[in-house]
Amino acid sequence: QHVFQRHARANAEGGVLFSVASVQKPGTFDMDRMGGYSCPGLVLFMPAGQAEHPAKDLQSMVMTAKQLLDDMGGQMQTEQGEPFTADVYESYMAELGVAAAA
């Protein structure tokens, strides 16, 4: 059982940019049953303190989350369960020390 990880390079080399886990404990995916797997939600998270390019990684993680929403439906929320808005994105970017791109 695994969580999915997005690496810096397409060949799964380089540092982990962010990870995707199930909201159901223990958070892992059973790779042998992925075709019929369902869960109430996904969690995307990144090690911002360890990231070489945290703003770029956050942008990539948010774009991936939006693609998952387009593919599967659902809602994008913060770690507190609040809606993930443009203002939230801007505040995350500010925490990383950069201005959000318009």
C-alpha positions as protocol buffer text, in pm:
chain_id: "A"
residue {
  index: 1
  type: GLN
  ca { x: 0 y: 0 z: 0 }
}
residue {
  index: 2
  type: HIS
  ca { x: 124 y: 343 z: -96 }
}
residue {
  index: 3
  type: VAL
  ca { x: 64 y: 714 z: -119 }
}
residue {
  index: 4
  type: PHE
  ca { x: 131 y: 882 z: -451 }
}
residue {
  index: 5
  type: GLN
  ca { x: 423 y: 1121 z: -478 }
}
residue {
  index: 6
  type: ARG
  ca { x: 501 y: 1383 z: -738 }
}
residue {
  index: 7
  type: HIS
  ca { x: 875 y: 1404 z: -794 }
}
residue {
  index: 8
  type: ALA
  ca { x: 1085 y: 1682 z: -941 }
}
residue {
  index: 9
  type: ARG
  ca { x: 1144 y: 1474 z: -1255 }
}
residue {
  index: 10
  type: ALA
  ca { x: 900 y: 1265 z: -1455 }
}
residue {
  index: 11
  type: ASN
  ca { x: 1107 y: 948 z: -1409 }
}
residue {
  index: 12
  type: ALA
  ca { x: 1034 y: 955 z: -1030 }
}
residue {
  index: 13
  type: GLU
  ca { x: 1380 y: 1089 z: -955 }
}
residue {
  index: 14
  type: GLY
  ca { x: 1463 y: 1402 z: -765 }
}
residue {
  index: 15
  type: GLY
  ca { x: 1297 y: 1533 z: -456 }
}
residue {
  index: 16
  type: VAL
  ca { x: 931 y: 1481 z: -369 }
}
residue {
  index: 17
  type: LEU
  ca { x: 734 y: 1796 z: -455 }
}
residue {
  index: 18
  type: PHE
  ca { x: 411 y: 1681 z: -292 }
}
residue {
  index: 19
  type: SER
  ca { x: 219 y: 1370 z: -195 }
}
residue {
  index: 20
  type: VAL
  ca { x: -140 y: 1248 z: -236 }
}
residue {
  index: 21
  type: ALA
  ca { x: -306 y: 1031 z: 28 }
}
residue {
  index: 22
  type: SER
  ca { x: -657 y: 910 z: 104 }
}
residue {
  index: 23
  type: VAL
  ca { x: -850 y: 1083 z: 383 }
}
residue {
  index: 24
  type: GLN
  ca { x: -944 y: 736 z: 506 }
}
residue {
  index: 25
  type: LYS
  ca { x: -707 y: 583 z: 759 }
}
residue {
  index: 26
  type: PRO
  ca { x: -437 y: 477 z: 710 }
}
residue {
  index: 27
  type: GLY
  ca { x: -420 y: 714 z: 410 }
}
residue {
  index: 28
  type: THR
  ca { x: -265 y: 466 z: 170 }
}
residue {
  index: 29
  type: PHE
  ca { x: -394 y: 318 z: -155 }
}
residue {
  index: 30
  type: ASP
  ca { x: -411 y: -55 z: -225 }
}
residue {
  index: 31
  type: MET
  ca { x: -246 y: -68 z: -565 }
}
residue {
  index: 32
  type: ASP
  ca { x: -397 y: -411 z: -641 }
}
residue {
  index: 33
  type: ARG
  ca { x: -749 y: -265 z: -608 }
}
residue {
  index: 34
  type: MET
  ca { x: -712 y: 80 z: -764 }
}
residue {
  index: 35
  type: GLY
  ca { x: -961 y: 10 z: -1044 }
}
residue {
  index: 36
  type: GLY
  ca { x: -1250 y: -25 z: -799 }
}
residue {
  index: 37
  type: TYR
  ca { x: -1119 y: 197 z: -521 }
}
residue {
  index: 38
  type: SER
  ca { x: -1321 y: 486 z: -386 }
}
residue {
  index: 39
  type: CYS
  ca { x: -1280 y: 714 z: -86 }
}
residue {
  index: 40
  type: PRO
  ca { x: -1453 y: 1026 z: 43 }
}
residue {
  index: 41
  type: GLY
  ca { x: -1155 y: 1248 z: -30 }
}
residue {
  index: 42
  type: LEU
  ca { x: -790 y: 1299 z: -104 }
}
residue {
  index: 43
  type: VAL
  ca { x: -525 y: 1494 z: 82 }
}
residue {
  index: 44
  type: LEU
  ca { x: -247 y: 1672 z: -106 }
}
residue {
  index: 45
  type: PHE
  ca { x: 44 y: 1792 z: 105 }
}
residue {
  index: 46
  type: MET
  ca { x: 397 y: 1916 z: 58 }
}
residue {
  index: 47
  type: PRO
  ca { x: 709 y: 1949 z: 272 }
}
residue {
  index: 48
  type: ALA
  ca { x: 735 y: 2327 z: 224 }
}
residue {
  index: 49
  type: GLY
  ca { x: 1020 y: 2363 z: 472 }
}
residue {
  index: 50
  type: GLN
  ca { x: 1228 y: 2117 z: 269 }
}
residue {
  index: 51
  type: ALA
  ca { x: 1132 y: 2232 z: -80 }
}
residue {
  index: 52
  type: GLU
  ca { x: 1393 y: 2386 z: -308 }
}
residue {
  index: 53
  type: HIS
  ca { x: 1124 y: 2584 z: -494 }
}
residue {
  index: 54
  type: PRO
  ca { x: 824 y: 2596 z: -256 }
}
residue {
  index: 55
  type: ALA
  ca { x: 615 y: 2846 z: -453 }
}
residue {
  index: 56
  type: LYS
  ca { x: 656 y: 2649 z: -778 }
}
residue {
  index: 57
  type: ASP
  ca { x: 578 y: 2325 z: -592 }
}
residue {
  index: 58
  type: LEU
  ca { x: 265 y: 2476 z: -435 }
}
residue {
  index: 59
  type: GLN
  ca { x: 151 y: 2597 z: -775 }
}
residue {
  index: 60
  type: SER
  ca { x: 203 y: 2247 z: -919 }
}
residue {
  index: 61
  type: MET
  ca { x: 15 y: 2089 z: -628 }
}
residue {
  index: 62
  type: VAL
  ca { x: -280 y: 2327 z: -669 }
}
residue {
  index: 63
  type: MET
  ca { x: -291 y: 2265 z: -1045 }
}
residue {
  index: 64
  type: THR
  ca { x: -292 y: 1888 z: -978 }
}
residue {
  index: 65
  type: ALA
  ca { x: -574 y: 1928 z: -724 }
}
residue {
  index: 66
  type: LYS
  ca { x: -778 y: 2127 z: -977 }
}
residue {
  index: 67
  type: GLN
  ca { x: -722 y: 1858 z: -1241 }
}
residue {
  index: 68
  type: LEU
  ca { x: -839 y: 1592 z: -993 }
}
residue {
  index: 69
  type: LEU
  ca { x: -1150 y: 1802 z: -927 }
}
residue {
  index: 70
  type: ASP
  ca { x: -1217 y: 1827 z: -1301 }
}
residue {
  index: 71
  type: ASP
  ca { x: -1175 y: 1450 z: -1337 }
}
residue {
  index: 72
  type: MET
  ca { x: -1358 y: 1331 z: -1025 }
}
residue {
  index: 73
  type: GLY
  ca { x: -1562 y: 1620 z: -887 }
}
residue {
  index: 74
  type: GLY
  ca { x: -1561 y: 1734 z: -528 }
}
residue {
  index: 75
  type: GLN
  ca { x: -1444 y: 2038 z: -337 }
}
residue {
  index: 76
  type: MET
  ca { x: -1104 y: 2184 z: -272 }
}
residue {
  index: 77
  type: GLN
  ca { x: -1055 y: 2269 z: 96 }
}
residue {
  index: 78
  type: THR
  ca { x: -786 y: 2393 z: 331 }
}
residue {
  index: 79
  type: GLU
  ca { x: -642 y: 2185 z: 613 }
}
residue {
  index: 80
  type: GLN
  ca { x: -915 y: 2340 z: 833 }
}
residue {
  index: 81
  type: GLY
  ca { x: -1191 y: 2223 z: 597 }
}
residue {
  index: 82
  type: GLU
  ca { x: -1262 y: 2573 z: 465 }
}
residue {
  index: 83
  type: PRO
  ca { x: -1307 y: 2641 z: 92 }
}
residue {
  index: 84
  type: PHE
  ca { x: -976 y: 2683 z: -91 }
}
residue {
  index: 85
  type: THR
  ca { x: -1017 y: 3029 z: -247 }
}
residue {
  index: 86
  type: ALA
  ca { x: -789 y: 3263 z: -439 }
}
residue {
  index: 87
  type: ASP
  ca { x: -736 y: 3452 z: -112 }
}
residue {
  index: 88
  type: VAL
  ca { x: -624 y: 3131 z: 60 }
}
residue {
  index: 89
  type: TYR
  ca { x: -382 y: 3061 z: -225 }
}
residue {
  index: 90
  type: GLU
  ca { x: -241 y: 3413 z: -198 }
}
residue {
  index: 91
  type: SER
  ca { x: -196 y: 3373 z: 179 }
}
residue {
  index: 92
  type: TYR
  ca { x: -10 y: 3043 z: 129 }
}
residue {
  index: 93
  type: MET
  ca { x: 216 y: 3207 z: -127 }
}
residue {
  index: 94
  type: ALA
  ca { x: 278 y: 3496 z: 113 }
}
residue {
  index: 95
  type: GLU
  ca { x: 375 y: 3244 z: 383 }
}
residue {
  index: 96
  type: LEU
  ca { x: 630 y: 3112 z: 135 }
}
residue {
  index: 97
  type: GLY
  ca { x: 758 y: 3467 z: 84 }
}
residue {
  index: 98
  type: VAL
  ca { x: 638 y: 3525 z: -270 }
}
residue {
  index: 99
  type: ALA
  ca { x: 351 y: 3707 z: -438 }
}
residue {
  index: 100
  type: ALA
  ca { x: 91 y: 3489 z: -608 }
}
residue {
  index: 101
  type: ALA
  ca { x: 82 y: 3511 z: -987 }
}
residue {
  index: 102
  type: ALA
  ca { x: -241 y: 3657 z: -1123 }
}
